[in-house]
């Protein structure tokens, strides 16, 4: 194997590693506000994030007491879709619930 063959092989391996790398993950967060009801937050956690009733209640209480709570970690497109879904459902119900996605 010549040096240029070695360099080409190295570039090929680096390209394959780049292609196989997992996509970046984002954690979706809910933020507390003074208007969104606790029941609505639990409903969002159950329906959008597929949390059990007890897990949804625990996350809702964390949001309420600490001001923010993590709903899950997802690839970028899924995280963005979940944030958009939370916002559209909250607005339709008349609540200002805020969800954000933060790179892990």
Backbone bond lengths (Angstrom), bond angles and torsions (degrees), N, CA, C in turn:
res aa  C-N    CA-C-N  psi(-1)  N-CA   C-N-CA  omega(-1)  CA-C   N-CA-C  phi
1 X - - - 1.457 - - 1.531 107.73 -
2 X 1.301 116.07 127.04 1.459 120.20 178.98 1.519 109.33 -83.19
3 X 1.302 115.45 168.96 1.461 120.50 -179.59 1.520 111.00 -60.38
4 X 1.329 117.28 -41.80 1.465 118.39 -179.36 1.528 110.77 -68.56
5 X 1.348 117.90 -33.33 1.464 120.17 174.51 1.522 109.99 -63.92
6 X 1.327 115.88 -41.78 1.460 121.19 178.74 1.530 110.65 -62.61
7 X 1.323 116.43 -44.95 1.464 120.84 178.90 1.520 111.02 -62.96
8 X 1.339 116.24 -40.97 1.472 120.12 178.91 1.527 109.99 -64.87
9 X 1.347 116.68 -42.46 1.456 121.33 178.71 1.532 110.28 -62.01
10 X 1.322 116.92 -41.66 1.458 121.85 178.59 1.532 111.08 -63.01
11 X 1.325 117.15 -43.59 1.469 121.14 178.02 1.522 110.78 -63.40
12 X 1.321 116.36 -40.43 1.465 120.37 179.28 1.525 110.30 -63.84
13 X 1.322 116.55 -43.99 1.470 120.16 178.74 1.529 111.56 -63.19
14 X 1.319 116.96 -40.96 1.468 120.59 178.40 1.519 110.83 -63.46
15 X 1.336 116.61 -39.77 1.461 120.53 179.33 1.529 110.23 -64.99
16 X 1.329 116.66 -43.13 1.462 120.60 179.13 1.524 110.38 -63.09
17 X 1.335 116.99 -42.99 1.462 120.51 178.31 1.521 111.27 -61.52
18 X 1.341 117.11 -40.09 1.465 121.01 177.44 1.521 110.66 -62.36
19 X 1.328 116.98 -41.29 1.463 120.89 -178.89 1.519 112.12 -69.87
20 X 1.331 116.99 -30.17 1.457 120.83 -177.67 1.521 113.63 -87.48
21 X 1.303 117.15 -12.26 1.459 121.44 -178.79 1.529 109.85 -62.04
22 X 1.323 115.42 138.44 1.467 120.06 178.66 1.514 110.01 -65.52
23 X 1.322 116.90 145.98 1.466 118.92 178.14 1.526 109.99 -66.73
24 X 1.334 116.51 154.48 1.469 118.61 178.21 1.523 110.41 -60.29
25 X 1.304 115.84 148.29 1.456 122.07 -179.15 1.528 109.12 -108.24
26 X 1.334 114.23 151.16 1.461 121.64 -179.09 1.519 108.59 -130.57
27 X 1.339 115.34 135.66 1.459 117.88 174.44 1.520 108.00 -92.74
28 X 1.314 115.10 136.62 1.456 121.44 178.96 1.524 107.49 -96.01
29 X 1.324 115.35 129.51 1.457 122.49 -175.89 1.524 110.54 -119.44
30 X 1.318 116.12 142.56 1.466 121.70 170.12 1.513 107.67 -105.40
31 X 1.329 115.55 141.84 1.467 121.82 -178.18 1.520 109.77 -112.91
32 X 1.307 115.67 140.47 1.460 121.39 -179.59 1.532 110.81 -71.22
33 X 1.307 115.14 147.64 1.463 121.47 170.70 1.523 107.37 -144.07
34 X 1.311 116.69 173.43 1.465 120.56 -175.88 1.534 113.64 -92.06
35 X 1.326 118.17 6.95 1.467 119.92 -172.84 1.527 114.26 -122.99
36 X 1.331 117.79 -36.45 1.460 120.67 -177.65 1.523 109.37 -69.47
37 X 1.321 116.14 130.59 1.467 119.78 -177.93 1.531 111.04 -74.29
38 X 1.312 114.15 153.14 1.466 120.08 177.72 1.528 110.60 -62.65
39 X 1.323 116.88 -38.59 1.463 120.80 178.94 1.520 111.46 -61.48
40 X 1.326 116.46 -39.78 1.465 119.54 179.53 1.532 110.56 -66.36
41 X 1.318 117.37 -40.75 1.468 120.94 179.21 1.528 109.82 -62.62
42 X 1.323 117.49 -43.61 1.467 121.06 177.95 1.532 109.76 -60.99
43 X 1.327 116.70 -43.22 1.464 121.14 179.03 1.535 110.83 -60.22
44 X 1.327 117.29 -44.42 1.473 121.80 177.88 1.526 110.03 -60.53
45 X 1.320 116.54 -45.40 1.467 120.40 -178.88 1.528 111.66 -63.33
46 X 1.304 116.64 -37.46 1.468 120.14 178.84 1.531 111.58 -72.69
47 X 1.327 116.86 -45.16 1.468 120.32 -172.76 1.528 114.06 -83.78
48 X 1.314 117.72 -39.13 1.463 120.61 -176.31 1.529 111.37 -89.33
49 X 1.342 115.48 -38.69 1.461 119.31 -175.09 1.531 112.93 -105.72
50 X 1.337 116.72 1.35 1.466 123.17 175.47 1.526 112.90 56.71
51 X 1.326 115.47 42.41 1.459 121.52 177.51 1.524 109.65 -88.94
52 X 1.320 116.05 149.73 1.463 120.44 174.59 1.525 107.83 -69.39
53 X 1.332 117.96 160.50 1.466 119.36 178.55 1.531 113.52 -54.98
54 X 1.323 117.83 -41.22 1.468 119.04 -179.20 1.528 111.49 -71.05
55 X 1.333 117.60 -39.66 1.461 120.22 177.81 1.532 110.52 -65.99
56 X 1.335 116.34 -41.10 1.464 120.61 178.50 1.528 110.84 -62.24
57 X 1.311 116.86 -41.30 1.465 121.03 178.85 1.528 110.68 -64.15
58 X 1.331 116.67 -42.30 1.470 119.80 178.93 1.525 111.87 -62.94
59 X 1.325 117.03 -42.84 1.470 120.22 178.61 1.525 110.18 -65.59
60 X 1.343 116.87 -43.07 1.468 120.85 179.08 1.526 110.42 -58.93
61 X 1.320 117.40 -42.16 1.463 120.71 179.66 1.530 110.80 -66.39
62 X 1.326 117.15 -36.47 1.466 120.28 176.33 1.528 109.75 -63.88
63 X 1.334 116.70 -43.24 1.473 120.75 177.48 1.525 109.40 -60.36
64 X 1.321 116.30 -45.87 1.463 121.13 -177.59 1.532 112.61 -64.68
65 X 1.331 116.76 -43.93 1.470 120.65 -174.62 1.526 113.51 -84.99
66 X 1.343 117.01 -36.37 1.465 120.16 -175.15 1.528 113.30 -103.80
67 X 1.337 115.81 -8.26 1.458 119.94 177.80 1.512 114.55 90.12
68 X 1.336 116.83 -10.27 1.460 120.66 -178.47 1.531 108.43 -159.32
69 X 1.333 115.48 148.33 1.460 119.83 178.52 1.510 110.70 -149.24
70 X 1.318 115.45 142.84 1.462 121.31 -179.21 1.518 110.76 -88.07
71 X 1.334 115.41 131.25 1.466 121.98 -178.14 1.520 112.60 -97.35
72 X 1.327 117.17 -26.07 1.456 121.48 -178.62 1.514 110.57 162.54
73 X 1.331 115.15 172.36 1.458 121.97 -179.51 1.529 108.11 -123.33
74 X 1.344 115.80 131.42 1.460 121.76 -171.57 1.523 111.15 -144.23
75 X 1.345 116.43 161.59 1.472 119.01 168.86 1.535 109.08 -61.48
76 X 1.320 116.62 159.92 1.469 122.55 -171.95 1.526 113.25 -52.04
77 X 1.313 118.12 -49.55 1.468 120.54 -174.95 1.523 111.78 -64.70
78 X 1.321 116.32 -39.63 1.468 119.73 179.55 1.524 110.06 -69.23
79 X 1.320 117.20 -42.48 1.465 120.71 178.20 1.526 110.09 -59.78
80 X 1.327 116.48 -45.05 1.471 120.35 179.91 1.526 111.25 -62.57
81 X 1.316 116.74 -40.59 1.470 120.61 178.79 1.522 110.69 -64.28
82 X 1.321 117.46 -41.93 1.469 120.59 179.65 1.527 110.96 -65.16
83 X 1.329 117.46 -41.67 1.470 121.15 176.82 1.528 109.57 -60.19
84 X 1.326 117.37 -47.52 1.469 121.48 179.33 1.533 111.26 -61.31
85 X 1.328 116.72 -40.30 1.465 120.95 179.99 1.529 110.74 -64.65
86 X 1.332 116.66 -43.71 1.470 120.28 177.40 1.519 109.88 -59.00
87 X 1.327 116.54 -47.59 1.472 119.92 -178.13 1.525 111.77 -62.92
88 X 1.319 117.59 -44.72 1.470 118.97 -177.69 1.531 111.21 -67.20
89 X 1.331 117.48 -40.58 1.471 119.60 178.34 1.528 111.11 -67.38
90 X 1.325 116.60 -40.16 1.460 119.90 -180.00 1.527 110.57 -64.96
91 X 1.322 117.58 -45.50 1.470 120.68 -179.74 1.529 110.65 -63.52
92 X 1.334 116.21 -40.02 1.469 119.95 178.99 1.527 111.24 -62.73
93 X 1.343 116.44 -30.36 1.462 121.01 179.71 1.529 111.89 -91.42
94 X 1.334 117.26 -1.90 1.457 121.07 177.96 1.521 114.64 84.45
95 X 1.334 116.81 22.63 1.468 120.98 -179.81 1.525 110.96 -112.58
96 X 1.344 116.54 149.51 1.466 120.49 179.02 1.533 114.11 -93.70
97 X 1.341 117.83 23.24 1.460 121.60 -175.15 1.525 110.55 -51.43
98 X 1.336 115.79 131.58 1.454 122.16 -179.16 1.522 109.81 -110.07
99 X 1.333 115.18 130.66 1.457 122.54 172.47 1.516 107.15 -121.57
100 X 1.324 116.49 143.61 1.455 121.19 176.76 1.516 108.74 -135.95
101 X 1.336 115.81 161.55 1.457 122.10 174.81 1.520 107.82 -118.95
102 X 1.323 115.19 134.63 1.471 121.43 -177.08 1.520 108.65 -128.80
103 X 1.325 117.08 129.30 1.462 120.89 -179.23 1.522 110.30 -61.79
104 X 1.317 115.17 134.82 1.471 120.93 -179.55 1.511 109.46 -79.07
